[in-house]
Amino acid sequence: MSPTRAPRRRAVRGAAALAAGAALVLSAAACSSGSSSSPKDGTNFVGGSGEIITVKPADRKPAPALGGKTVDGGTAQLSAYKGKVVVINVWGSWCSPCRAEAPNLAQVAKSDETKGVQFLGINTRDLDVSNAVSFDKRFGIGYPSFYDPYGKLIGQFPDGTLNPQAIPSTLVVDRQGRIAARVLKALSVDELNQLIDPIAAEK
């Protein structure tokens, strides 16, 4: 082997590793090229702009057909909740804003059951599922979460749509299975109610 080939091969391998790492981060965060999300200094989460977007019924697009294994070892399908308003929260046990909003999600999920509202999580970037299980137990999360460590489910949301571009993100799917709203930040109880109630009240 010539002395110039070894450094070149190491450089190619290094570039490939960097590309793979970048792809994992982007897949986990489902960031489009137009995303305003960026890692926050001194933390380990993909932060969002905090923007809240709601969509008029006539302009809403269908949510992807999410389905797969859940954190508790079962399975779930978004389609099973058709006819209900579904609140989808993207989270990770390693994410400090996710921990901050978890009690709020648990509280509103329980109080909104009588309104025909179902909460559904997407757990991402927890390579050890036991961390996600402990998170659910710690915060009393009573609704299922997909176990999506590599962001495959998140990647099903097409670019240019209301895709989850940050962790945490919250999407609201209306009773017809269309994405009605998206928020790219952790939410308080009041903010959750203000987001969900108008969509739950739709006929």
HELIX and SHEET records of a PDB file:
HELIX    1   1 ARG A    5  ALA A   29  1                                  25    
HELIX    2   2 PRO A   57  ASP A   59  5                                   3    
HELIX    3   3 LEU A   78  TYR A   81  5                                   4    
HELIX    4   4 SER A   96  SER A  111  1                                  16    
HELIX    5   5 GLU A  113  LYS A  115  5                                   3    
HELIX    6   6 VAL A  129  PHE A  139  1                                  11    
HELIX    7   7 ILE A  154  GLN A  156  5                                   3    
HELIX    8   8 VAL A  189  ALA A  200  1                                  12    
SHEET    1   A 2 SER A  38  PRO A  39  0                                        
SHEET    2   A 2 VAL A  46  GLY A  47 -1                                        
SHEET    1   B 3 ILE A  52  THR A  54  0                                        
SHEET    2   B 3 ARG A 178  VAL A 183 -1                                        
SHEET    3   B 3 LYS A  61  PRO A  62 -1                                        
SHEET    1   C 6 ILE A  52  THR A  54  0                                        
SHEET    2   C 6 ARG A 178  VAL A 183 -1                                        
SHEET    3   C 6 SER A 169  VAL A 173 -1                                        
SHEET    4   C 6 VAL A  85  TRP A  91 -1                                        
SHEET    5   C 6 VAL A 117  THR A 124  1                                        
SHEET    6   C 6 SER A 145  ASP A 148  1                                        
SHEET    1   D 2 GLY A  67  LYS A  69  0                                        
SHEET    2   D 2 THR A  75  GLN A  77 -1                                        
END                                                                             
